Amino acid sequence: MRNLMIKLQDKVKEINHLQDKVLPELKQQLAETKGIFKGKERKALEIQIQQTEREIADKLDKIPDTLKADGYPDVQVFMATYRKAEAVVDQYNRDLAEWEQQIKEKEKPNRPLEKESVRDRLRHL
């Protein structure tokens, strides 16, 4: 699940780069390209802008497909499941840190009551 989230974040970074950097630069170049003899250059920039916009749209369309390939019906379901799993892992890490702190203090570690394993909790999500 974590690898899938990393994959999605990478795709979002690519999309943001195209939207925030590449596309505005191309539009700025188009705005600066003036003159009678710059028609071909303007046309090439317009085509490049259209291709970039299509690339952004294609990448946005592929995000749900990536999740569906892993068995999630949509992005909202994945995010809800991811947040629940993240909470379980965070609780486990807090419990582990507390237990390690007890060990360092040379106290006899009081084992917490038997809880469900992390894997079992994640399976129930």
MIDRENTI-840463 format. One line per 10 residues: number of its first residue (from 1); for each residue z, y, x of N, C-alpha, C, O. Coordinates in Angstrom, 2 decimals. Example, Ala and Ser with C-alpha at 12.3 -4.5 7.8 and 13.67 -1.06 7.14 Angstrom:
1> 7.80,-5.69,13.19,7.80,-4.50,12.30,7.80,-3.30,13.20,8.46,-3.32,14.24; 7.08,-2.25,12.85,7.14,-1.06,13.67,7.87,0.03,12.90,8.04,1.14,13.41
This chain:
1> 0.00,-1.18,0.83,0.00,0.00,0.00,0.00,1.25,0.88,-0.67,2.24,0.58; 0.75,1.19,1.96,0.82,2.35,2.85,-0.54,2.59,3.52,-0.97,3.73,3.68; -1.21,1.49,3.89,-2.53,1.63,4.51,-3.53,2.25,3.54,-4.38,3.06,3.92; -3.42,1.86,2.27,-4.29,2.43,1.25,-4.03,3.93,1.10,-4.96,4.72,0.95; -2.76,4.31,1.13,-2.41,5.73,1.02,-2.96,6.51,2.22,-3.45,7.63,2.07; -2.88,5.92,3.40,-3.41,6.58,4.60,-4.92,6.74,4.49,-5.47,7.78,4.84; -5.59,5.70,3.98,-7.04,5.77,3.79,-7.40,6.91,2.84,-8.32,7.69,3.09; -6.65,7.00,1.74,-6.92,8.05,0.75,-6.66,9.44,1.33,-7.43,10.37,1.09; -5.59,9.57,2.10,-5.29,10.87,2.71,-6.39,11.28,3.69,-6.73,12.46,3.78; -6.93,10.31,4.42,-8.03,10.61,5.34,-9.26,11.10,4.58,-9.93,12.04,5.00
11> -9.56,10.44,3.45,-10.70,10.86,2.65,-10.49,12.26,2.09,-11.43,13.07,2.05; -9.27,12.55,1.66,-8.97,13.88,1.13,-9.11,14.94,2.23,-9.58,16.04,1.98; -8.68,14.60,3.45,-8.84,15.54,4.57,-10.31,15.84,4.83,-10.68,16.99,5.08; -11.15,14.80,4.77,-12.58,15.01,4.97,-13.15,15.94,3.90,-13.92,16.85,4.20; -12.76,15.69,2.65,-13.25,16.51,1.54,-12.79,17.96,1.71,-13.57,18.89,1.53; -11.52,18.13,2.05,-10.99,19.49,2.24,-11.70,20.20,3.38,-11.97,21.40,3.30; -12.00,19.47,4.45,-12.72,20.07,5.58,-14.09,20.57,5.12,-14.50,21.68,5.46; -14.78,19.73,4.35,-16.10,20.14,3.87,-16.00,21.35,2.94,-16.81,22.28,3.02; -15.00,21.33,2.05,-14.86,22.42,1.08,-14.36,23.71,1.71,-14.82,24.80,1.36; -13.43,23.60,2.64,-12.77,24.79,3.18,-13.44,25.36,4.43,-13.31,26.55,4.70
21> -14.14,24.54,5.17,-14.73,25.02,6.43,-16.26,25.02,6.40,-16.89,26.06,6.56; -16.84,23.86,6.19,-18.29,23.70,6.33,-19.05,24.50,5.27,-19.95,25.27,5.59; -18.68,24.30,4.01,-19.41,24.96,2.92,-19.31,26.49,3.01,-20.34,27.16,2.88; -18.13,27.07,3.21,-18.08,28.54,3.35,-18.89,29.06,4.55,-19.49,30.13,4.47; -18.89,28.30,5.65,-19.68,28.73,6.81,-21.17,28.75,6.49,-21.89,29.68,6.87; -21.63,27.72,5.78,-23.04,27.67,5.40,-23.39,28.82,4.46,-24.44,29.45,4.59; -22.51,29.08,3.51,-22.77,30.18,2.56,-22.75,31.53,3.29,-23.53,32.43,2.95; -21.88,31.66,4.27,-21.83,32.90,5.06,-23.13,33.07,5.86,-23.68,34.16,5.93; -23.60,31.98,6.45,-24.86,32.04,7.20,-26.02,32.43,6.28,-26.89,33.21,6.65; -26.01,31.87,5.06,-27.05,32.19,4.09,-27.01,33.67,3.72,-28.04,34.33,3.61
31> -25.79,34.20,3.54,-25.65,35.61,3.19,-26.12,36.51,4.34,-26.64,37.60,4.10; -25.93,36.07,5.56,-26.31,36.87,6.73,-27.80,36.76,7.05,-28.34,37.57,7.80; -28.45,35.75,6.49,-29.87,35.54,6.77,-30.69,36.41,5.82,-30.93,36.06,4.67; -31.11,37.55,6.34,-31.88,38.50,5.53,-33.16,38.85,6.27,-33.25,38.72,7.49; -34.11,39.27,5.53,-35.35,39.70,6.15,-36.55,38.98,5.58,-36.43,37.94,4.94; -37.67,39.56,5.81,-38.92,39.03,5.26,-39.30,37.71,5.91,-39.81,36.81,5.23; -39.07,37.58,7.19,-39.53,36.40,7.93,-38.48,35.30,8.02,-38.64,34.37,8.81; -37.42,35.39,7.25,-36.34,34.40,7.31,-36.37,33.45,6.11,-35.38,32.78,5.83; -37.49,33.39,5.41,-37.60,32.55,4.22,-37.36,31.08,4.49,-36.64,30.42,3.74; -37.95,30.55,5.55,-37.77,29.13,5.89,-36.33,28.84,6.25,-35.77,27.80,5.88
41> -35.74,29.75,6.98,-34.34,29.56,7.40,-33.41,29.58,6.18,-32.49,28.76,6.09; -33.66,30.50,5.24,-32.85,30.56,4.02,-33.02,29.28,3.21,-32.05,28.73,2.70; -34.24,28.81,3.10,-34.53,27.59,2.34,-33.79,26.40,2.97,-33.21,25.58,2.25; -33.81,26.30,4.29,-33.13,25.20,4.99,-31.62,25.28,4.76,-30.97,24.25,4.55; -31.06,26.48,4.78,-29.62,26.64,4.53,-29.27,26.28,3.09,-28.23,25.67,2.85; -30.13,26.66,2.14,-29.88,26.31,0.74,-29.88,24.80,0.55,-29.04,24.25,-0.16; -30.82,24.13,1.20,-30.87,22.66,1.11,-29.63,22.05,1.75,-29.07,21.09,1.21; -29.21,22.59,2.87,-28.01,22.07,3.54,-26.77,22.28,2.67,-25.90,21.41,2.62; -26.68,23.41,1.99,-25.55,23.68,1.09,-25.55,22.68,-0.06,-24.50,22.14,-0.41; -26.72,22.42,-0.64,-26.82,21.45,-1.73,-26.42,20.05,-1.26,-25.72,19.33,-1.97
51> -26.85,19.67,-0.06,-26.49,18.36,0.47,-24.98,18.26,0.69,-24.38,17.22,0.40; -24.38,19.31,1.19,-22.93,19.31,1.42,-22.19,19.21,0.10,-21.20,18.48,0.00; -22.65,19.93,-0.92,-22.02,19.85,-2.24,-22.15,18.45,-2.83,-21.21,17.94,-3.44; -23.32,17.82,-2.65,-23.51,16.45,-3.12,-22.59,15.48,-2.37,-22.02,14.57,-2.97; -22.46,15.69,-1.07,-21.58,14.84,-0.26,-20.13,14.95,-0.73,-19.43,13.94,-0.82; -19.69,16.16,-1.04,-18.33,16.36,-1.55,-18.16,15.63,-2.88,-17.16,14.95,-3.08; -19.13,15.78,-3.78,-19.05,15.11,-5.09,-19.03,13.59,-4.93,-18.27,12.91,-5.62; -19.86,13.06,-4.03,-19.88,11.62,-3.80,-18.54,11.11,-3.28,-18.05,10.07,-3.71; -17.96,11.85,-2.34,-16.67,11.43,-1.78,-15.57,11.49,-2.84,-14.70,10.62,-2.87; -15.62,12.49,-3.70,-14.63,12.57,-4.78,-14.79,11.41,-5.76,-13.81,10.90,-6.29
61> -16.03,11.01,-6.01,-16.29,9.89,-6.92,-15.85,8.56,-6.33,-15.52,7.63,-7.08; -15.84,8.44,-5.02,-15.50,7.17,-4.37,-13.99,6.92,-4.30,-13.58,5.78,-4.10; -13.17,7.95,-4.45,-11.72,7.76,-4.36,-11.22,6.79,-5.42,-10.50,5.85,-5.07; -11.56,6.96,-6.71,-11.09,5.98,-7.70,-11.64,4.58,-7.44,-10.96,3.59,-7.72; -12.86,4.49,-6.91,-13.44,3.17,-6.62,-12.64,2.45,-5.54,-12.47,1.23,-5.61; -12.14,3.19,-4.56,-11.32,2.59,-3.51,-10.05,1.99,-4.11,-9.63,0.90,-3.74; -9.45,2.72,-5.05,-8.23,2.23,-5.68,-8.52,1.04,-6.59,-7.74,0.08,-6.63; -9.63,1.08,-7.31,-9.98,-0.03,-8.19,-10.24,-1.30,-7.39,-9.95,-2.40,-7.87; -10.77,-1.16,-6.19,-11.02,-2.33,-5.34,-9.71,-3.01,-4.96,-9.68,-4.22,-4.72; -8.61,-2.24,-4.91,-7.31,-2.82,-4.60,-6.51,-3.16,-5.85,-5.35,-3.56,-5.74
71> -7.09,-3.02,-7.02,-6.44,-3.46,-8.25,-5.72,-2.39,-9.04,-4.99,-2.72,-9.97; -5.88,-1.13,-8.70,-5.25,-0.05,-9.45,-6.28,0.56,-10.39,-7.38,0.90,-9.97; -5.93,0.70,-11.68,-6.92,1.21,-12.64,-7.31,2.67,-12.40,-8.46,3.04,-12.63; -6.36,3.49,-11.94,-6.70,4.88,-11.65,-5.71,5.47,-10.65,-4.76,4.81,-10.23; -5.94,6.71,-10.28,-5.15,7.36,-9.25,-3.70,7.56,-9.70,-2.78,7.40,-8.90; -3.50,7.91,-10.98,-2.14,8.17,-11.47,-1.27,6.91,-11.40,-0.10,6.99,-11.03; -1.83,5.77,-11.75,-1.07,4.52,-11.69,-0.71,4.20,-10.24,0.42,3.80,-9.95; -1.65,4.39,-9.33,-1.37,4.14,-7.92,-0.26,5.05,-7.42,0.67,4.58,-6.76; -0.34,6.34,-7.74,0.67,7.28,-7.25,2.04,6.96,-7.83,3.04,7.06,-7.12; 2.11,6.57,-9.10,3.40,6.21,-9.70,3.98,4.99,-8.99,5.16,4.97,-8.66
81> 3.16,3.99,-8.76,3.61,2.78,-8.07,4.02,3.10,-6.64,5.03,2.59,-6.15; 3.25,3.94,-5.97,3.56,4.31,-4.59,4.89,5.05,-4.51,5.69,4.78,-3.62; 5.13,5.96,-5.44,6.39,6.72,-5.44,7.59,5.79,-5.68,8.63,5.94,-5.04; 7.44,4.82,-6.59,8.52,3.87,-6.84,8.79,3.03,-5.59,9.94,2.82,-5.21; 7.73,2.55,-4.97,7.88,1.73,-3.76,8.50,2.56,-2.64,9.32,2.06,-1.87; 8.10,3.81,-2.55,8.65,4.70,-1.53,10.15,4.90,-1.74,10.91,4.94,-0.78; 10.57,5.02,-3.00,12.00,5.18,-3.30,12.79,3.94,-2.90,13.89,4.04,-2.36; 12.22,2.76,-3.16,12.89,1.51,-2.79,13.03,1.42,-1.27,14.09,1.04,-0.76; 11.99,1.75,-0.55,12.02,1.69,0.91,13.00,2.72,1.47,13.73,2.42,2.42; 13.03,3.91,0.90,13.98,4.94,1.34,15.42,4.48,1.14,16.26,4.68,2.01
91> 15.69,3.87,-0.01,17.04,3.37,-0.28,17.41,2.29,0.74,18.53,2.27,1.24; 16.47,1.41,1.04,16.71,0.37,2.03,17.03,0.99,3.39,17.95,0.55,4.07; 16.26,1.99,3.78,16.49,2.64,5.08,17.85,3.33,5.13,18.52,3.31,6.16; 18.27,3.95,4.02,19.60,4.58,3.98,20.70,3.52,4.12,21.66,3.71,4.86; 20.55,2.41,3.39,21.53,1.33,3.48,21.59,0.77,4.90,22.67,0.48,5.42; 20.44,0.60,5.52,20.38,0.08,6.88,21.05,1.04,7.86,21.79,0.61,8.73; 20.78,2.33,7.72,21.40,3.32,8.61,22.91,3.33,8.44,23.65,3.45,9.42; 23.37,3.20,7.21,24.81,3.16,6.96,25.43,1.92,7.61,26.50,2.01,8.22; 24.77,0.79,7.48,25.27,-0.44,8.06,25.29,-0.33,9.59,26.26,-0.76,10.23; 24.24,0.23,10.18,24.20,0.39,11.63,25.30,1.34,12.11,25.87,1.14,13.18
101> 25.59,2.35,11.32,26.67,3.28,11.66,28.01,2.55,11.68,28.83,2.79,12.56; 28.22,1.67,10.73,29.45,0.89,10.70,29.55,0.00,11.93,30.64,-0.15,12.50; 28.45,-0.58,12.35,28.44,-1.44,13.53,28.80,-0.62,14.76,29.58,-1.08,15.60; 28.25,0.57,14.89,28.52,1.41,16.05,29.99,1.81,16.12,30.54,1.95,17.21; 30.61,1.99,14.99,32.01,2.40,14.97,32.95,1.21,15.18,34.17,1.35,15.08; 32.38,0.07,15.46,33.14,-1.16,15.73,33.98,-1.60,14.54,34.97,-2.31,14.69; 33.59,-1.18,13.38,34.28,-1.65,12.19,33.71,-3.00,11.83,32.57,-3.34,12.15; 34.51,-3.74,11.17,34.01,-4.99,10.67,33.05,-4.63,9.53,33.46,-4.01,8.55; 31.82,-5.00,9.66,30.86,-4.58,8.64,31.15,-5.24,7.30,31.21,-6.46,7.18; 31.33,-4.41,6.34,31.49,-4.92,4.99,30.09,-5.10,4.42,29.37,-4.13,4.19
111> 29.75,-6.32,4.22,28.42,-6.58,3.69,28.36,-6.07,2.26,29.24,-6.37,1.45; 27.36,-5.34,1.95,27.24,-4.87,0.57,27.00,-6.05,-0.36,26.60,-7.13,0.07; 27.26,-5.81,-1.61,27.02,-6.86,-2.58,25.57,-7.31,-2.46,24.68,-6.54,-2.11; 25.37,-8.57,-2.76,24.02,-9.10,-2.65,23.10,-8.32,-3.59,23.32,-8.24,-4.80; 22.10,-7.76,-3.00,21.12,-7.02,-3.79,19.81,-7.78,-3.72,19.62,-8.68,-2.91; 18.91,-7.38,-4.59,17.58,-7.97,-4.54,16.93,-7.59,-3.21,17.19,-6.52,-2.66; 16.13,-8.46,-2.73,15.42,-8.11,-1.51,14.39,-7.03,-1.82,13.99,-6.85,-2.97; 13.98,-6.33,-0.80,13.01,-5.25,-0.98,11.70,-5.82,-1.51,11.05,-5.20,-2.36; 11.31,-6.96,-1.02,10.06,-7.57,-1.49,10.13,-7.89,-2.98,9.18,-7.65,-3.72; 11.28,-8.43,-3.43,11.42,-8.73,-4.85,11.33,-7.47,-5.69,10.70,-7.46,-6.74
121> 11.98,-6.40,-5.21,11.93,-5.14,-5.97,10.50,-4.60,-6.03,10.07,-4.09,-7.07; 9.78,-4.72,-4.92,8.41,-4.23,-4.92,7.51,-5.09,-5.81,6.57,-4.57,-6.42; 7.78,-6.37,-5.88,6.98,-7.24,-6.74,7.16,-6.89,-8.21,6.22,-6.99,-9.00; 8.38,-6.47,-8.58,8.65,-6.13,-9.97,7.99,-4.82,-10.38,7.85,-4.55,-11.57; 7.58,-4.02,-9.40,6.90,-2.76,-9.73,5.53,-3.10,-10.14,4.74,-2.21,-10.48
